Amino acid sequence: MDAKARNCLLQHREALEKDIKTSYIMDHMISDGVLTISEEERVKNQPSNHQRAATLIKMILNKDNPSYISFYNALLREGYKDLAALLHSGMPVFSSSSGKDSASGITSYVTTVLCEGGVPQRPVVFVTRKKLVNAIQQKLRKLSGEPGWVSIYGMAGCGKSVLAAEAVRDHSLLESCFPGGVHWVSVGKQDKSGLLMKLQNLCTRLDQDQSFSQRLPLNIEEAKDRLRILMLRKHPRYEWSHLVGIGDCPVGIWDTMPFS
């Protein structure tokens, strides 16, 4: 882990140990592939919430930069906006020229960008569908510099999310078309409160310096307006560089999303 990230975590260790509940935080980190089941059990076996938090943070201090980023994202997703803000100044900065993993062909730059954006890891049983992935990548490249949509549709469980995640797992695509990063939002079957939380988290990701507002939107309509303003003013069309991936989005939810 970078010294800056480690020092930031050490500096705010007491506040984190005091306030976080580890269960859901660890779920996100396991999903990101930076925490193991055995490590989760070690945390759960601690007698108090404070000790569980302390054990988790101690583990993170001994891990790498993607672990720090995963922990930061987990705090955002679970509503710990103030705690995440404490860690933001320590976020590792990665060079796009980082080395390549010879086994998977994926650079550490790609791994970091996707981890930071919350893009799902490859499943344990993974089947390459190169033709479909290439087709999606071609569509995404056509969006370079312009806002637009690439829709992947099909029956439930056919692998749409896996295909979408695999398509952005490409160094040249990210570097040339979406240098601002990728933001993954899994909507699924959300009620209004769940959807509001998803939109609030996306607002936070796109406005990490809080230049537009110091508080989260209070309802879905306000969240939609906030995201429109962020897209038009902070990330306008002439400098569009972000990719927002929306996974498991039912037809009825689509009209609620603020990007059209």
MIZA-299447 format. One record per residue (C-alpha): x, z, y. Coordinates in steps of 0.5 Angstrom, whole numbers. Layout:
// MIZA-299447
<site px="X" pz="Z" py="Y"/>
...
//
This chain:
// MIZA-299447
<site px="0" pz="0" py="0"/>
<site px="2" pz="-2" py="7"/>
<site px="5" pz="4" py="11"/>
<site px="0" pz="3" py="16"/>
<site px="-6" pz="4" py="12"/>
<site px="-3" pz="10" py="8"/>
<site px="-2" pz="13" py="14"/>
<site px="-9" pz="12" py="17"/>
<site px="-12" pz="15" py="10"/>
<site px="-7" pz="21" py="11"/>
<site px="-9" pz="22" py="18"/>
<site px="-17" pz="22" py="16"/>
<site px="-16" pz="25" py="9"/>
<site px="-20" pz="31" py="11"/>
<site px="-26" pz="28" py="15"/>
<site px="-26" pz="23" py="9"/>
<site px="-26" pz="29" py="3"/>
<site px="-31" pz="33" py="7"/>
<site px="-37" pz="28" py="8"/>
<site px="-36" pz="22" py="3"/>
<site px="-40" pz="23" py="-4"/>
<site px="-36" pz="19" py="-9"/>
<site px="-41" pz="16" py="-14"/>
<site px="-43" pz="10" py="-11"/>
<site px="-37" pz="9" py="-7"/>
<site px="-33" pz="9" py="-14"/>
<site px="-39" pz="4" py="-17"/>
<site px="-36" pz="-1" py="-11"/>
<site px="-29" pz="0" py="-13"/>
<site px="-30" pz="-1" py="-20"/>
<site px="-34" pz="-8" py="-19"/>
<site px="-28" pz="-10" py="-14"/>
<site px="-23" pz="-9" py="-20"/>
<site px="-19" pz="-4" py="-16"/>
<site px="-21" pz="3" py="-20"/>
<site px="-22" pz="4" py="-28"/>
<site px="-27" pz="7" py="-32"/>
<site px="-22" pz="13" py="-34"/>
<site px="-20" pz="14" py="-27"/>
<site px="-28" pz="15" py="-25"/>
<site px="-29" pz="20" py="-30"/>
<site px="-23" pz="24" py="-28"/>
<site px="-26" pz="24" py="-21"/>
<site px="-33" pz="26" py="-24"/>
<site px="-30" pz="31" py="-28"/>
<site px="-28" pz="35" py="-22"/>
<site px="-32" pz="41" py="-21"/>
<site px="-34" pz="40" py="-13"/>
<site px="-36" pz="34" py="-9"/>
<site px="-30" pz="36" py="-4"/>
<site px="-25" pz="36" py="-10"/>
<site px="-28" pz="29" py="-13"/>
<site px="-27" pz="26" py="-6"/>
<site px="-20" pz="29" py="-6"/>
<site px="-18" pz="26" py="-12"/>
<site px="-21" pz="20" py="-11"/>
<site px="-17" pz="19" py="-4"/>
<site px="-11" pz="22" py="-8"/>
<site px="-12" pz="16" py="-13"/>
<site px="-13" pz="11" py="-7"/>
<site px="-6" pz="13" py="-4"/>
<site px="-2" pz="11" py="-10"/>
<site px="-6" pz="4" py="-10"/>
<site px="-5" pz="-2" py="-7"/>
<site px="-8" pz="-6" py="0"/>
<site px="-14" pz="-9" py="-4"/>
<site px="-16" pz="-2" py="-6"/>
<site px="-15" pz="1" py="1"/>
<site px="-20" pz="-5" py="3"/>
<site px="-25" pz="-4" py="-3"/>
<site px="-25" pz="3" py="-1"/>
<site px="-27" pz="1" py="7"/>
<site px="-32" pz="-4" py="5"/>
<site px="-35" pz="1" py="0"/>
<site px="-36" pz="6" py="6"/>
<site px="-39" pz="1" py="10"/>
<site px="-44" pz="-1" py="4"/>
<site px="-46" pz="6" py="3"/>
<site px="-47" pz="7" py="11"/>
<site px="-41" pz="11" py="12"/>
<site px="-40" pz="7" py="19"/>
<site px="-36" pz="12" py="23"/>
<site px="-32" pz="14" py="17"/>
<site px="-30" pz="6" py="16"/>
<site px="-29" pz="6" py="23"/>
<site px="-23" pz="11" py="23"/>
<site px="-20" pz="7" py="17"/>
<site px="-21" pz="0" py="21"/>
<site px="-14" pz="1" py="25"/>
<site px="-10" pz="1" py="18"/>
<site px="-13" pz="-5" py="15"/>
<site px="-7" pz="-9" py="12"/>
<site px="-5" pz="-15" py="15"/>
<site px="-4" pz="-21" py="10"/>
<site px="0" pz="-27" py="11"/>
<site px="-3" pz="-33" py="8"/>
<site px="4" pz="-35" py="5"/>
<site px="3" pz="-29" py="0"/>
<site px="5" pz="-31" py="-7"/>
<site px="1" pz="-34" py="-13"/>
<site px="-1" pz="-30" py="-19"/>
<site px="2" pz="-35" py="-24"/>
<site px="-3" pz="-33" py="-29"/>
<site px="-9" pz="-35" py="-25"/>
<site px="-7" pz="-39" py="-20"/>
<site px="-10" pz="-35" py="-14"/>
<site px="-5" pz="-33" py="-9"/>
<site px="-5" pz="-25" py="-6"/>
<site px="-8" pz="-28" py="0"/>
<site px="-14" pz="-31" py="-3"/>
<site px="-15" pz="-24" py="-7"/>
<site px="-15" pz="-20" py="-1"/>
<site px="-20" pz="-24" py="3"/>
<site px="-25" pz="-24" py="-2"/>
<site px="-24" pz="-17" py="-3"/>
<site px="-25" pz="-15" py="4"/>
<site px="-31" pz="-20" py="4"/>
<site px="-34" pz="-17" py="-2"/>
<site px="-34" pz="-23" py="-6"/>
<site px="-35" pz="-21" py="-14"/>
<site px="-30" pz="-21" py="-19"/>
<site px="-30" pz="-26" py="-24"/>
<site px="-34" pz="-23" py="-30"/>
<site px="-30" pz="-21" py="-36"/>
<site px="-33" pz="-27" py="-40"/>
<site px="-31" pz="-33" py="-36"/>
<site px="-33" pz="-40" py="-37"/>
<site px="-29" pz="-45" py="-33"/>
<site px="-34" pz="-51" py="-30"/>
<site px="-29" pz="-55" py="-26"/>
<site px="-34" pz="-60" py="-24"/>
<site px="-39" pz="-56" py="-21"/>
<site px="-34" pz="-52" py="-17"/>
<site px="-31" pz="-58" py="-14"/>
<site px="-38" pz="-61" py="-12"/>
<site px="-39" pz="-54" py="-9"/>
<site px="-32" pz="-54" py="-5"/>
<site px="-33" pz="-61" py="-3"/>
<site px="-40" pz="-59" py="0"/>
<site px="-37" pz="-53" py="4"/>
<site px="-31" pz="-57" py="6"/>
<site px="-36" pz="-62" py="10"/>
<site px="-38" pz="-55" py="14"/>
<site px="-31" pz="-54" py="17"/>
<site px="-32" pz="-53" py="24"/>
<site px="-40" pz="-53" py="24"/>
<site px="-45" pz="-49" py="22"/>
<site px="-50" pz="-50" py="16"/>
<site px="-52" pz="-49" py="9"/>
<site px="-50" pz="-50" py="2"/>
<site px="-55" pz="-48" py="-3"/>
<site px="-54" pz="-47" py="-10"/>
<site px="-61" pz="-46" py="-14"/>
<site px="-63" pz="-45" py="-22"/>
<site px="-66" pz="-41" py="-27"/>
<site px="-64" pz="-33" py="-27"/>
<site px="-58" pz="-32" py="-30"/>
<site px="-55" pz="-39" py="-30"/>
<site px="-49" pz="-37" py="-27"/>
<site px="-50" pz="-39" py="-19"/>
<site px="-47" pz="-33" py="-16"/>
<site px="-41" pz="-34" py="-21"/>
<site px="-40" pz="-41" py="-19"/>
<site px="-41" pz="-39" py="-11"/>
<site px="-36" pz="-34" py="-12"/>
<site px="-31" pz="-39" py="-16"/>
<site px="-32" pz="-44" py="-11"/>
<site px="-29" pz="-40" py="-5"/>
<site px="-23" pz="-37" py="-10"/>
<site px="-19" pz="-43" py="-7"/>
<site px="-13" pz="-42" py="-2"/>
<site px="-13" pz="-49" py="2"/>
<site px="-21" pz="-48" py="3"/>
<site px="-20" pz="-41" py="6"/>
<site px="-14" pz="-43" py="10"/>
<site px="-17" pz="-49" py="13"/>
<site px="-24" pz="-48" py="13"/>
<site px="-26" pz="-41" py="14"/>
<site px="-20" pz="-37" py="17"/>
<site px="-24" pz="-32" py="19"/>
<site px="-26" pz="-30" py="12"/>
<site px="-32" pz="-29" py="7"/>
<site px="-38" pz="-24" py="8"/>
<site px="-42" pz="-24" py="1"/>
<site px="-49" pz="-21" py="2"/>
<site px="-53" pz="-20" py="-5"/>
<site px="-60" pz="-19" py="-3"/>
<site px="-63" pz="-19" py="-10"/>
<site px="-70" pz="-16" py="-10"/>
<site px="-70" pz="-11" py="-4"/>
<site px="-75" pz="-8" py="0"/>
<site px="-75" pz="-8" py="8"/>
<site px="-71" pz="-1" py="8"/>
<site px="-66" pz="-4" py="3"/>
<site px="-66" pz="-11" py="7"/>
<site px="-65" pz="-7" py="13"/>
<site px="-59" pz="-4" py="11"/>
<site px="-56" pz="-11" py="8"/>
<site px="-57" pz="-14" py="15"/>
<site px="-54" pz="-7" py="19"/>
<site px="-47" pz="-8" py="14"/>
<site px="-47" pz="-15" py="16"/>
<site px="-47" pz="-14" py="23"/>
<site px="-42" pz="-8" py="23"/>
<site px="-37" pz="-13" py="19"/>
<site px="-38" pz="-19" py="24"/>
<site px="-37" pz="-14" py="30"/>
<site px="-32" pz="-9" py="28"/>
<site px="-29" pz="-8" py="35"/>
<site px="-36" pz="-6" py="37"/>
<site px="-36" pz="-10" py="43"/>
<site px="-43" pz="-12" py="43"/>
<site px="-46" pz="-5" py="41"/>
<site px="-44" pz="2" py="39"/>
<site px="-50" pz="3" py="34"/>
<site px="-54" pz="0" py="28"/>
<site px="-60" pz="-4" py="29"/>
<site px="-66" pz="0" py="28"/>
<site px="-71" pz="-5" py="25"/>
<site px="-70" pz="-12" py="21"/>
<site px="-72" pz="-16" py="28"/>
<site px="-67" pz="-12" py="32"/>
<site px="-62" pz="-14" py="26"/>
<site px="-64" pz="-21" py="26"/>
<site px="-63" pz="-21" py="34"/>
<site px="-56" pz="-18" py="34"/>
<site px="-54" pz="-23" py="28"/>
<site px="-56" pz="-29" py="32"/>
<site px="-52" pz="-26" py="38"/>
<site px="-46" pz="-25" py="34"/>
<site px="-46" pz="-32" py="31"/>
<site px="-48" pz="-35" py="38"/>
<site px="-43" pz="-31" py="42"/>
<site px="-38" pz="-28" py="38"/>
<site px="-37" pz="-33" py="33"/>
<site px="-40" pz="-40" py="37"/>
<site px="-40" pz="-47" py="34"/>
<site px="-34" pz="-49" py="37"/>
<site px="-30" pz="-44" py="34"/>
<site px="-34" pz="-43" py="27"/>
<site px="-29" pz="-40" py="22"/>
<site px="-33" pz="-35" py="18"/>
<site px="-37" pz="-36" py="11"/>
<site px="-43" pz="-32" py="10"/>
<site px="-45" pz="-32" py="2"/>
<site px="-52" pz="-30" py="1"/>
<site px="-53" pz="-28" py="-7"/>
<site px="-59" pz="-27" py="-11"/>
<site px="-64" pz="-29" py="-5"/>
<site px="-71" pz="-30" py="-7"/>
<site px="-75" pz="-35" py="-3"/>
<site px="-80" pz="-30" py="0"/>
<site px="-74" pz="-27" py="3"/>
<site px="-71" pz="-33" py="6"/>
<site px="-75" pz="-33" py="12"/>
<site px="-73" pz="-26" py="14"/>
<site px="-66" pz="-28" py="14"/>
<site px="-63" pz="-29" py="21"/>
<site px="-59" pz="-35" py="20"/>
<site px="-63" pz="-41" py="21"/>
//
